[in-house]
């Protein structure tokens, strides 16, 4: 079972940290605003590795970061994210 609530927390926290809007993240990642909204709300729907990688990159995270979070890994603080 995937932990989409954890993915939502990571995406929302990182967007807040980077002061990004949904539109800006959409433009950076190539993922639609509608899909981002569902991810941010923790919608329990399977996402492709490609989509998660694009969002991860756009948020300055490793390509596999969100996929690992969805699979139960704990979120690590990216370098430079602590202040």
C-alpha positions as CSV (number, residue, x, y, z in Angstrom):
1,X,0.0,0.0,0.0
2,X,1.4,3.4,-0.9
3,X,1.5,6.3,1.5
4,X,0.1,9.2,-0.5
5,X,-0.6,11.3,2.6
6,X,3.2,11.2,3.3
7,X,3.9,12.2,-0.4
8,X,1.4,15.1,0.0
9,X,3.2,16.3,3.2
10,X,6.6,16.3,1.4
11,X,5.2,18.1,-1.6
12,X,3.3,20.7,0.4
13,X,6.2,21.3,2.8
14,X,8.7,21.6,0.0
15,X,6.5,24.0,-2.0
16,X,6.1,26.1,1.0
17,X,9.8,26.2,1.7
18,X,10.5,27.2,-1.9
19,X,7.5,29.5,-2.1
20,X,6.1,27.8,-5.1
21,X,2.6,27.9,-6.4
22,X,0.8,25.0,-8.1
23,X,1.1,26.8,-11.4
24,X,4.9,27.3,-10.9
25,X,5.4,23.7,-9.9
26,X,3.3,22.6,-12.9
27,X,5.5,24.6,-15.2
28,X,8.7,23.3,-13.7
29,X,7.7,19.7,-13.6
30,X,5.5,19.4,-16.7
31,X,2.7,17.9,-14.5
32,X,-0.8,19.3,-14.8
33,X,-2.1,21.5,-12.0
34,X,-5.0,19.1,-11.6
35,X,-2.7,16.2,-11.0
36,X,-0.6,18.2,-8.6
37,X,-3.7,19.2,-6.7
38,X,-4.7,15.5,-6.3
39,X,-1.2,14.7,-5.1
40,X,-1.2,17.6,-2.6
41,X,-4.5,16.4,-1.2
42,X,-3.1,12.8,-0.7
43,X,-5.5,11.4,-3.3
44,X,-5.1,7.6,-3.1
45,X,-4.4,7.1,-6.8
46,X,-1.3,5.3,-8.2
47,X,1.1,7.7,-9.8
48,X,3.7,6.8,-12.4
49,X,7.4,6.8,-11.5
50,X,7.9,9.4,-14.3
51,X,5.4,11.8,-12.7
52,X,6.8,11.4,-9.3
53,X,10.4,11.9,-10.6
54,X,9.4,15.1,-12.5
55,X,7.9,16.6,-9.4
56,X,10.8,15.5,-7.2
57,X,13.3,17.2,-9.6
58,X,11.2,20.3,-9.8
59,X,11.3,20.5,-6.0
60,X,15.1,20.0,-5.9
61,X,14.9,16.5,-4.6
62,X,16.4,13.3,-5.9
63,X,14.5,11.7,-8.8
64,X,13.3,8.8,-6.7
65,X,12.5,10.7,-3.5
66,X,8.7,10.9,-3.8
67,X,8.6,7.3,-5.0
68,X,10.5,6.2,-2.0
69,X,8.2,8.2,0.3
70,X,5.2,6.6,-1.3
71,X,6.7,3.2,-0.7
72,X,7.2,4.0,3.0
73,X,10.6,5.6,3.3
74,X,11.0,8.4,5.8
75,X,11.5,11.9,4.3
76,X,15.0,13.2,4.6
77,X,15.8,16.8,4.7
78,X,17.5,17.8,1.4
79,X,20.8,19.5,1.6
80,X,20.3,23.2,2.2
81,X,16.7,22.8,3.2
82,X,17.3,23.5,6.9
83,X,17.7,27.2,6.7
